[in-house]
């Protein structure tokens, strides 16, 4: 159990490190592509990249996919088409740090509560403590260490989009545990990538023609490759493995690392100033994660 916890924690950390750059990229890309088009490019690229690795298994498992068509449609809709469109829409209205803060604060709470209710994951005192510490660390980062700042803080349009995105991802995290048996991780993701891409296609065409034309250049190409391969294919495979090993509630808590990581990335890529607040916030968040994932001692049964 201890090894499984450690491996699950490692998978979750790797995924959050990769995902943390998504908010930086989405802010950078606002002048190159509309949010729906960018989400469409992401999942189309992910589908193409995953196809050669998952096609054979997908064909062998297609009977299971057909029998659970509603489940896969809803997962593709909520966890992929809507979730990422909300993120990229938020990028047009708010900062990368706010995106990371709101998205990563909401989804662990949603995931933990839904996991307790739907898949009957026990909401242990460790989970609750970890969530509370994660929230404290996030709020500390948000207020720059001065709680008086929260009085003047206003939730903008982009922040609301990110809160909605957090609900979507928290829901996805839980329902991954409901994945039908007999489905491999690769074919599972190939199906959801494709569904997300297909659902976004007509809206993306409309957006490109009537709302915001796409500027095709090398910057956009590198962004699409990053979000389509690294941020999608690789990170989702690793993340789903983390959920299978430590559960949706525990895995989701690692999302509280994202605003911290994004704030450090903002220093390098967006020329923001590094502060001691980030260190204190990071220590609080990491403490919460350690408490949440620390294995409970196994009680020995003494034979009489």
Beta strands, then each sheet from edge to edge (+ up, - down):
end
